[in-house]
Amino acid sequence: MYGATSDGEGAQDAASKKIPPASSMPWVRNLRRFVGSGTGLGSEALMELETKRILLDIFKERQKKNAEAGSIPSFYKKKPEEGSISHRVQRLAKYRFLKKQSELLLNADDLDAMWVCLRENCVIDDATGAEKMNYEDFCHIASVCTEQIGPKCRRFFSPSNFMKFEKDESGRIAILPFYLYVMRTVSLTQARIDMSELDEDSDGFLQPHEMEAYIRGLIPNLAQLRDMPATFVQMYCRIAAQKFFFFCDAHRRGKACIKKILLSNCLQELMELHQESEEEVADTEQAENWFSLTSAQRICDMFLALDKDMNGTLSKQELKEYADGTLTDIFIERAFDEHVRRGKAGGGNAREMDFGSFLDFVLALENKDTPEGLTYMFRCLDLHGRGYLTTADIHTLFRDVHQKWIDGGNYELCIEDVRDEIWDMVKPLDPFV
């Protein structure tokens, strides 16, 4: 009996020793190797394995770069190359985004419908006769406009917008300023969408040719420019774009920020040309507006009249005839030194002012009361580039002015008296410098 029992236990021990672990079995090893390599898997499984491998490699590479760079975060990301998949995806996403934003804007019919709603639901002020609305009317008009126009007008009827306008003693606001606010908001938003479409590299800046393209697209919609000769369109776009860059590109980098363009007075001045020419716009008003056809033709004719040799640029001698020759030689010399680049073809000190530099020159002289015009002028007056003017600088600059004054048959002036008058107005900290 005991022998049988021992024989059974010995058989079990022998059987357990003969069965190897699963990991050591050849067929298990082959199966694991087969699955791990991806052989026999479907295309989706293979793609998933490849994606995991690529992502893992990218993660390891970033970990390595972060370890080498320390704690400094990345602040520069290279733009995608032209024609690459990333570039195409970026352009497609930008197109869809701008299209969606454009669809959310009110069109001309929507604005007309809003104006009708405002007038039908407002009250007349007995004292002034102005059309006004209180906050309850404001909310009611919002509901009516939402029903007739759609939810895209709802954002204009927020409490914060109501508080932006001046209120009378009864807490009412006039409907006309509110409507003009809506129109201006829609106009600026549409302008930003149009400029963003022309922004090829999507960096928020416009280059000269992109700004010219934007202006060219506006010409058919501006009443005072519809009759512009087709041969003059290119020249007009260049003249108009130059003012935007003079005021919105202070560092002369060759690109202007879209936000600065939208907030500048230049765009508002350009939009004034929407006014119909039949409304008796005075010639003086057209001449004062840089973007008017009259002003652009005046600038072009002025340049052609100064360019005696017809080579497309102005020499110092030719520029002396500007403003009937009232500019001094030293001022013209300084204008060339500071604002005219040396030409590649010219030898020695030969410099010629091209049309773009001439436009900046005219803009500075006609806008001397602006920061941009003053900056242009001060660089010409700062003879030594020190950032300030001394008594000697004033004396040197005024000497030629005094000579032209005397040559014009005027009474005698004392240079020292004029210099002292300047110091009295400026009140410098050290008047003896």
C-alpha positions as CSV (number, residue, x, y, z in Angstrom):
1,M,0.0,0.0,0.0
2,Y,2.8,2.4,0.9
3,G,4.6,1.4,-2.2
4,A,1.7,2.3,-4.5
5,T,1.4,5.7,-2.8
6,S,5.0,6.5,-3.3
7,D,4.9,5.4,-6.9
8,G,1.9,7.8,-7.6
9,E,3.7,10.8,-6.1
10,G,6.8,10.0,-8.0
11,A,4.9,9.9,-11.3
12,Q,3.4,13.4,-10.6
13,D,6.8,14.8,-9.8
14,A,8.2,13.3,-12.9
15,A,5.3,14.8,-15.0
16,S,5.8,18.3,-13.5
17,K,9.5,18.3,-14.3
18,K,8.9,17.3,-17.9
19,I,6.5,20.3,-18.7
20,P,8.7,23.4,-19.5
21,P,7.4,27.0,-18.8
22,A,5.4,28.7,-21.5
23,S,8.0,31.3,-22.1
24,S,10.6,28.7,-23.0
25,M,8.4,26.9,-25.5
26,P,9.6,27.5,-29.1
27,W,6.1,28.0,-30.5
28,V,5.4,30.7,-27.9
29,R,8.6,32.5,-28.7
30,N,7.8,32.4,-32.4
31,L,4.3,33.7,-31.9
32,R,5.6,36.6,-29.8
33,R,8.2,37.4,-32.4
34,F,5.6,37.1,-35.2
35,V,3.2,39.6,-33.5
36,G,5.9,42.0,-32.4
37,S,7.2,42.4,-35.9
38,G,3.8,43.2,-37.2
39,T,3.9,40.4,-39.8
40,G,0.4,39.1,-40.5
41,L,-1.4,42.1,-39.1
42,G,-3.8,44.2,-41.0
43,S,-3.0,47.6,-42.6
44,E,-4.7,49.5,-39.7
45,A,-2.7,47.6,-37.1
46,L,0.5,48.2,-39.0
47,M,-0.3,51.9,-39.3
48,E,-0.9,52.1,-35.6
49,L,2.4,50.4,-34.8
50,E,4.2,52.8,-37.1
51,T,2.5,55.8,-35.7
52,K,3.4,54.8,-32.1
53,R,7.0,54.3,-33.2
54,I,7.2,57.8,-34.9
55,L,5.6,59.5,-31.9
56,L,8.0,57.7,-29.5
57,D,11.0,58.9,-31.6
58,I,9.6,62.4,-31.6
59,F,9.1,62.3,-27.8
60,K,12.6,61.0,-27.2
61,E,14.1,63.7,-29.5
62,R,12.2,66.5,-27.7
63,Q,13.3,65.1,-24.3
64,K,16.9,65.2,-25.5
65,K,16.6,68.8,-26.8
66,N,14.9,69.9,-23.6
67,A,17.7,68.3,-21.5
68,E,20.3,70.1,-23.7
69,A,18.5,73.5,-23.7
70,G,17.8,73.5,-19.9
71,S,14.7,75.5,-18.8
72,I,14.7,78.0,-21.6
73,P,11.4,77.6,-23.6
74,S,11.3,77.7,-27.4
75,F,10.3,81.1,-28.7
76,Y,10.8,80.6,-32.4
77,K,9.1,78.2,-34.7
78,K,10.2,77.8,-38.3
79,K,7.4,78.5,-40.8
80,P,6.4,75.6,-43.1
81,E,8.1,75.5,-46.4
82,E,6.1,76.6,-49.5
83,G,4.2,73.7,-51.0
84,S,4.6,71.4,-48.0
85,I,1.7,69.6,-46.4
86,S,1.9,71.8,-43.3
87,H,1.8,74.9,-45.5
88,R,-1.2,73.7,-47.4
89,V,-3.1,72.7,-44.2
90,Q,-2.3,76.1,-42.7
91,R,-3.7,77.9,-45.8
92,L,-6.8,75.7,-45.9
93,A,-7.4,76.3,-42.1
94,K,-6.9,80.1,-42.6
95,Y,-9.3,80.1,-45.6
96,R,-12.0,78.3,-43.7
97,F,-11.6,80.5,-40.6
98,L,-11.8,83.7,-42.6
99,K,-14.8,82.4,-44.5
100,K,-16.6,81.6,-41.3
101,Q,-15.8,85.0,-39.8
102,S,-17.1,86.7,-43.0
103,E,-20.4,84.8,-42.8
104,L,-20.9,86.1,-39.2
105,L,-20.8,89.7,-40.5
106,L,-23.9,91.8,-41.2
107,N,-24.3,92.6,-44.9
108,A,-25.9,95.7,-46.3
109,D,-29.4,94.3,-46.1
110,D,-28.9,93.3,-42.5
111,L,-27.7,96.8,-41.7
112,D,-30.8,98.4,-43.4
113,A,-33.1,96.0,-41.5
114,M,-31.4,97.0,-38.2
115,W,-31.8,100.7,-38.9
116,V,-35.5,100.1,-39.6
117,C,-35.9,98.2,-36.3
118,L,-34.1,101.0,-34.4
119,R,-36.4,103.7,-35.8
120,E,-39.6,101.8,-35.4
121,N,-38.9,101.0,-31.7
122,C,-37.3,104.2,-30.5
123,V,-38.9,107.3,-28.8
124,I,-38.6,110.9,-29.9
125,D,-37.0,113.3,-27.4
126,D,-39.4,116.2,-27.0
127,A,-36.6,118.7,-26.3
128,T,-34.1,117.9,-29.1
129,G,-36.2,115.8,-31.5
130,A,-33.5,113.1,-31.4
131,E,-34.4,109.4,-31.7
132,K,-33.5,107.6,-28.5
133,M,-33.9,104.4,-26.6
134,N,-33.6,103.2,-23.0
135,Y,-32.3,99.9,-21.9
136,E,-35.7,98.2,-22.1
137,D,-36.1,99.4,-25.7
138,F,-32.6,98.3,-26.4
139,C,-33.4,94.7,-25.2
140,H,-36.6,94.7,-27.2
141,I,-34.9,95.8,-30.4
142,A,-32.3,93.1,-29.8
143,S,-35.1,90.5,-29.8
144,V,-36.7,91.9,-32.9
145,C,-33.4,92.1,-34.8
146,T,-32.5,88.6,-33.8
147,E,-35.8,87.3,-35.2
148,Q,-35.5,89.2,-38.4
149,I,-31.8,89.1,-39.1
150,G,-30.5,86.2,-37.0
151,P,-28.2,85.6,-34.1
152,K,-25.2,87.2,-35.7
153,C,-26.5,90.7,-34.6
154,R,-26.9,89.7,-31.0
155,R,-23.3,90.6,-30.0
156,F,-24.0,94.3,-30.7
157,F,-26.8,94.4,-28.1
158,S,-24.8,93.6,-25.1
159,P,-25.1,95.6,-21.8
160,S,-21.4,96.7,-22.2
161,N,-22.2,98.2,-25.6
162,F,-25.1,100.1,-24.2
163,M,-22.9,101.6,-21.5
164,K,-20.4,102.9,-24.0
165,F,-22.7,105.7,-25.2
166,E,-23.7,108.9,-23.6
167,K,-27.0,108.9,-21.8
168,D,-29.4,111.7,-21.0
169,E,-31.1,112.3,-17.6
170,S,-33.6,109.5,-18.4
171,G,-30.9,106.9,-19.1
172,R,-31.5,106.9,-22.9
173,I,-29.0,106.8,-25.7
174,A,-29.4,108.1,-29.3
175,I,-29.9,105.5,-31.9
176,L,-27.7,107.2,-34.6
177,P,-24.4,106.9,-32.7
178,F,-25.2,103.3,-31.9
179,Y,-25.9,102.5,-35.5
180,L,-22.8,104.2,-36.7
181,Y,-20.8,102.1,-34.2
182,V,-22.3,99.0,-35.6
183,M,-21.4,100.1,-39.2
184,R,-17.9,101.0,-38.3
185,T,-17.4,97.7,-36.4
186,V,-18.6,95.7,-39.4
187,S,-16.4,97.8,-41.8
188,L,-13.3,97.3,-39.7
189,T,-13.9,93.6,-39.3
190,Q,-14.4,93.2,-43.1
191,A,-11.2,95.2,-43.7
192,R,-9.3,92.9,-41.4
193,I,-10.6,89.8,-43.1
194,D,-9.7,91.2,-46.5
195,M,-6.2,92.1,-45.3
196,S,-5.7,88.7,-43.6
197,E,-6.6,87.0,-46.9
198,L,-3.7,88.9,-48.6
199,D,-1.3,88.2,-45.8
200,E,0.6,85.4,-47.5
201,D,2.7,84.3,-44.6
202,S,0.0,84.8,-42.0
203,D,2.2,86.8,-39.7
204,G,-0.2,89.7,-39.1
205,F,1.8,92.1,-41.3
206,L,1.3,93.4,-44.9
207,Q,4.2,93.9,-47.3
208,P,4.0,96.8,-49.9
209,H,2.7,94.6,-52.7
210,E,0.0,93.1,-50.4
211,M,-1.1,96.6,-49.3
212,E,-1.2,97.7,-52.9
213,A,-3.4,94.7,-53.8
214,Y,-5.8,95.6,-51.0
215,I,-6.1,99.2,-52.2
216,R,-6.6,98.0,-55.8
217,G,-9.5,95.9,-54.6
218,L,-11.1,98.9,-52.9
219,I,-11.0,101.2,-55.9
220,P,-14.3,99.9,-57.6
221,N,-16.1,100.5,-54.3
222,L,-14.9,104.1,-53.7
223,A,-17.2,106.5,-55.5
224,Q,-14.5,109.2,-56.1
225,L,-12.1,106.7,-57.7
226,R,-14.4,104.8,-60.1
227,D,-13.5,107.0,-63.0
228,M,-9.7,106.6,-62.5
229,P,-7.9,105.8,-65.8
230,A,-6.7,102.2,-66.0
231,T,-3.2,103.3,-66.8
232,F,-2.9,105.3,-63.5
233,V,-4.2,102.5,-61.2
234,Q,-0.8,101.0,-60.5
235,M,0.8,104.4,-59.8
236,Y,-2.1,105.4,-57.6
237,C,-1.9,102.2,-55.5
238,R,1.8,102.8,-54.9
239,I,1.2,106.4,-53.8
240,A,-1.6,105.4,-51.5
241,A,0.2,102.4,-50.0
242,Q,3.3,104.6,-49.2
243,K,1.3,106.7,-46.7
244,F,0.3,103.6,-44.8
245,F,3.9,102.5,-44.5
246,F,5.1,106.0,-43.6
247,F,2.8,106.1,-40.6
248,C,2.5,102.4,-39.7
249,D,6.1,101.2,-40.3
250,A,8.0,103.4,-38.0
251,H,11.2,101.2,-38.1
252,R,11.1,100.9,-41.9
253,R,11.1,97.1,-41.9
254,G,9.1,97.0,-45.1
255,K,6.0,95.6,-43.5
256,A,3.1,97.2,-41.6
257,C,1.1,95.6,-38.8
258,I,-2.6,95.0,-39.8
259,K,-3.8,96.1,-36.4
260,K,-1.9,99.4,-36.7
261,I,-3.4,99.9,-40.2
262,L,-6.9,99.4,-38.9
263,L,-6.4,101.8,-36.0
264,S,-4.6,104.5,-38.1
265,N,-6.2,107.6,-39.5
266,C,-5.0,106.6,-42.9
267,L,-7.7,104.0,-43.4
268,Q,-10.4,106.4,-42.2
269,E,-9.1,109.0,-44.7
270,L,-9.2,106.4,-47.5
271,M,-12.7,105.4,-46.6
272,E,-13.8,109.0,-46.9
273,L,-13.7,108.5,-50.7
274,H,-16.9,106.6,-50.4
275,Q,-18.6,109.9,-50.5
276,E,-20.2,110.6,-53.8
277,S,-18.4,113.2,-55.9
278,E,-21.7,114.8,-56.9
279,E,-22.2,116.1,-53.3
280,E,-20.0,119.1,-54.1
281,V,-16.8,118.0,-52.6
282,A,-14.6,121.1,-52.7
283,D,-11.3,121.0,-54.6
284,T,-9.4,122.0,-51.5
285,E,-10.8,119.1,-49.6
286,Q,-9.9,116.7,-52.4
287,A,-6.3,118.1,-52.5
288,E,-5.9,117.8,-48.7
289,N,-6.9,114.1,-48.8
290,W,-3.8,112.2,-49.8
291,F,-5.8,109.3,-51.2
292,S,-7.9,111.5,-53.6
293,L,-7.3,111.2,-57.3
294,T,-6.5,114.9,-57.4
295,S,-3.8,114.6,-54.8
296,A,-2.3,111.5,-56.4
297,Q,-2.1,113.2,-59.8
298,R,-0.6,116.3,-58.1
299,I,2.2,114.3,-56.5
300,C,2.9,112.4,-59.7
301,D,3.0,115.7,-61.8
302,M,5.3,117.3,-59.2
303,F,7.8,114.4,-59.4
304,L,7.8,114.5,-63.2
305,A,8.3,118.3,-63.2
306,L,11.3,118.0,-60.9
307,D,12.9,115.1,-62.8
308,K,14.6,117.2,-65.5
309,D,16.7,114.3,-67.0
310,M,13.7,111.9,-66.9
311,N,15.7,109.1,-65.3
312,G,13.1,108.2,-62.7
313,T,15.1,109.6,-59.8
314,L,15.9,113.1,-58.3
315,S,19.3,114.5,-57.7
316,K,20.0,117.1,-55.0
317,Q,20.1,119.8,-57.7
318,E,16.7,118.7,-59.0
319,L,15.1,118.5,-55.5
320,K,16.2,122.1,-54.8
321,E,13.3,123.2,-57.1
322,Y,10.8,121.7,-54.7
323,A,8.4,124.3,-53.1
324,D,9.6,127.0,-55.4
325,G,13.2,126.6,-54.2
326,T,12.5,127.6,-50.6
327,L,14.3,124.7,-49.0
328,T,17.9,125.3,-47.9
329,D,20.9,123.5,-49.3
330,I,21.9,122.1,-45.9
331,F,18.4,120.6,-45.3
332,I,18.4,118.9,-48.7
333,E,21.9,117.6,-48.1
334,R,20.7,116.2,-44.7
335,A,17.6,114.7,-46.2
336,F,19.8,112.7,-48.7
337,D,22.2,111.7,-46.0
338,E,19.5,110.3,-43.7
339,H,16.7,109.1,-45.9
340,V,18.2,108.2,-49.3
341,R,20.1,105.0,-49.8
342,R,23.2,105.1,-51.9
343,G,22.6,103.6,-55.3
344,K,24.6,100.6,-56.5
345,A,25.2,102.2,-59.9
346,G,26.3,105.6,-58.5
347,G,30.0,106.1,-57.7
348,G,31.5,108.2,-55.0
349,N,28.9,110.3,-53.2
350,A,26.4,110.1,-56.0
351,R,22.9,109.6,-54.7
352,E,19.5,109.8,-56.3
353,M,16.1,110.0,-54.6
354,D,13.7,107.4,-56.0
355,F,9.9,107.8,-56.1
356,G,9.3,106.0,-52.8
357,S,11.8,108.2,-51.0
358,F,10.2,111.3,-52.6
359,L,6.8,110.2,-51.3
360,D,8.2,110.0,-47.8
361,F,9.8,113.4,-48.2
362,V,6.5,115.0,-49.2
363,L,4.6,113.2,-46.5
364,A,7.0,114.4,-43.8
365,L,6.8,118.0,-45.0
366,E,3.0,118.0,-45.3
367,N,2.6,116.2,-41.9
368,K,5.1,118.0,-39.7
369,D,2.7,118.1,-36.8
370,T,2.6,114.2,-36.5
371,P,5.1,112.1,-34.6
372,E,6.2,110.4,-37.8
373,G,6.8,113.7,-39.6
374,L,8.7,115.1,-36.7
375,T,10.9,112.1,-36.5
376,Y,11.7,112.4,-40.2
377,M,12.4,116.1,-39.8
378,F,14.5,115.8,-36.6
379,R,16.8,113.3,-38.2
380,C,17.6,115.9,-40.9
381,L,18.2,118.6,-38.3
382,D,20.3,116.5,-36.0
383,L,23.6,117.2,-37.8
384,H,25.7,114.8,-35.8
385,G,23.2,112.1,-34.9
386,R,23.4,112.8,-31.1
387,G,19.6,112.9,-30.5
388,Y,19.6,116.5,-29.5
389,L,20.4,120.0,-31.0
390,T,23.0,122.4,-29.7
391,T,23.5,126.1,-30.2
392,A,26.0,125.4,-32.9
393,D,23.5,123.2,-34.8
394,I,20.8,125.9,-34.6
395,H,23.2,128.5,-35.8
396,T,24.4,126.3,-38.7
397,L,20.8,125.4,-39.8
398,F,19.4,128.9,-39.6
399,R,22.3,130.5,-41.5
400,D,21.0,129.4,-44.8
401,V,17.4,130.3,-43.8
402,H,18.6,133.8,-43.0
403,Q,20.3,134.1,-46.3
404,K,17.2,133.1,-48.2
405,W,15.2,135.5,-46.1
406,I,17.5,138.4,-47.0
407,D,17.6,137.3,-50.7
408,G,13.8,137.5,-50.7
409,G,13.9,141.3,-50.0
410,N,12.8,141.0,-46.4
411,Y,14.1,143.0,-43.4
412,E,17.3,142.1,-41.6
413,L,17.2,139.4,-38.9
414,C,19.7,138.7,-36.2
415,I,20.6,135.0,-36.1
416,E,21.4,135.2,-32.3
417,D,17.9,136.7,-31.6
418,V,16.2,133.9,-33.4
419,R,18.3,131.3,-31.6
420,D,17.5,132.9,-28.2
421,E,13.8,132.9,-29.1
422,I,14.0,129.1,-29.9
423,W,15.7,128.4,-26.5
424,D,13.0,130.5,-24.7
425,M,10.3,128.4,-26.3
426,V,12.0,125.1,-25.7
427,K,13.4,125.9,-22.2
428,P,16.3,123.4,-22.3
429,L,17.9,122.2,-19.1
430,D,21.3,123.6,-20.2
431,P,20.8,126.5,-22.6
432,F,24.6,127.1,-22.9
433,V,25.3,123.8,-24.6
